[in-house]
Amino acid sequence: MALSVAVSAALASPVVMAQADDYAEVNRLMRAGQLTEALSKVDQYLAGKPRDPQMRFIKGVIQTEGGKPTEAIATFSKLTEDFPELPEPYNNLAVLYAGQSQFDKARAALEMAIRTNPSYATAHENLGDVYAKLASQAYSKALQLDAGNPAVAPKLSLIRNLFAVDPKGVKPTTSVTAPATVATKAPVAAPAAATPPAAATPAPAGGNAQQADVEAAVQAWAKAWASKNMTGYLGAYASNFTPPGGQSRSAWEADRKARIMPRNRIDVDVSDVTVSVTGDRASARFKQDYTSDSLSVTSRKTLDMVKSGNRWLIVRESTGS
């Protein structure tokens, strides 16, 4: 999967354009399989910007793909220390640990990823895979200790069949972006809200206008976020919005203010918007480029929305591919 360059179009200064060129060149080298050259380019870049989280993450990806798990683990571990708010380094640490059959370490890393971003769908799936691996080990041990137990063998067989198609199971990310794949396993779609039908289609009457209204609401939400307009930003969420991780609404709002207000600069660019509308409910899926003082993140996001009067308000948001 091609690396996404997390640079907002609004930041088209010469410095940022040069940074985008660096990312693009590393991306090109990686796609061409020139990992040694890509790593050299990354090291040159980091010599001048040693704290850049995205390029450091890419370095870990290159080390992983180049068969250097020890170096990759060191790179991702340092990233979790310097940028504990990023879930992707934890996820990729889990992938590396799982590849070494260190499933307890993989579990701990994934739990940190989910604690950092409770809506990170890939980490949730990976955690399920790791728990299944741990279950397999436990069932195997139980069978060794008590071969006559008739309940263990079917459970062990079920777990083994589950991983027969893709024994690697756990998936890494390829940038501080939306989840990517390992081997041939397909990426996981971000979960949709339970209320709208899965095959939601635009309403026959006025459907295009409704879709335009939903997209306008998404853009207004992004603009309020970027301008640190907390009244407009928090007002974009419905009264029955479900905060991630089981937080209360007041705790979630306090957390959002603490994350947003200290930033000197925030840019939120929304693109590739796809909207589906069913009655008074809608789902908007899009690419989100977030850039702040020291962080650039590209992700796929889904906002599930409900119409309240003449406004479309957010009832659920999730991040993933």
C-alpha positions, 0 to 999 in steps of 0.5 A: 500500500502506498504511503500517505503523505500527511501534509495539508494542502493549506500548508503549501509553503516552500518548507512544507512542499520540500517536506512533501517531496521528501515523503514522496521520494521515500514512498517511491523508493519503497514501492520500487523495493529499494529499501536500502536507498529509502532508509538512507533518504529517511536518515538524511531527512531525520538528521535535520528533523530528528523528532519528525514522528511520521518519518521516524514511523516510516523508518520503522516500516522500512526496517520491518520490511527489510527483515530487521525486527530488532531495529524496528522494535527499537524505532517504534518503542522510542516513538511510543515514548516521544509520542504516546498519543499515537496508536500506530506505533503500538500496533506495529510493535504488537505485529513485531512481537506477535511475529516473534510469538511474544503474544503477551507483549503484543497484547500489552502493546495493542491495549495501549493502542486502544487506550490511546484511540478507542476507535482504532478498529485495526487494533481491536481486530488485532487484539482479538487475533492475539487473544486467539493465539494465546488461547491456542497456546493455552489449549495446546498446553492443556491437551499436553497435560490432560490428553483425555479431556474431550473438551479441549481438542475441538476448541484447539481445532477451531482456533487453528482453523481460524488462522488456516487462511492467514497464519500471520493474523496481526496487521501493521500500519504503513504510516501514521495513517489508516491501517494497511495490510500484511501479506494478502489479508484485506484491510478492515473497514471502519465499523458503521453505526448499528442503526442505519442499514448496511446498504444505505442509499441516498433518499430518492427525493432530495437525496443529492441535497441531503448529501450536500448538507451532510458534507457541509456539516462535516466541513464545518466541523473540521473548520471549527476544529482547526480554528479551535472554536470549541463551541462550534466543534462540540456543538457539532455533536448530538446530545446522544453522541457516544464518546469512545472508550466508555467516557462520559460526555463531560470527560470526553469534552474536557479531554478534547479541550485539553488536546485542542486548545494548547496547540499553536496551529491546527489544520484539518483537511477533509477529502474524498468524502462519501455520504450515504443518507437513509431518512434522518440518518447519514454516514460520511466516510472521508480521508482526514489530514490532520497537522498540528505543531509537531504532528501530521496524521492521515487517517480514514474516518467515519462520522455517523450523523442524525438530522436534528431540525435543519442540522446534521449532528454527529452521533458516532465517530470511528477511525480506520480504513 
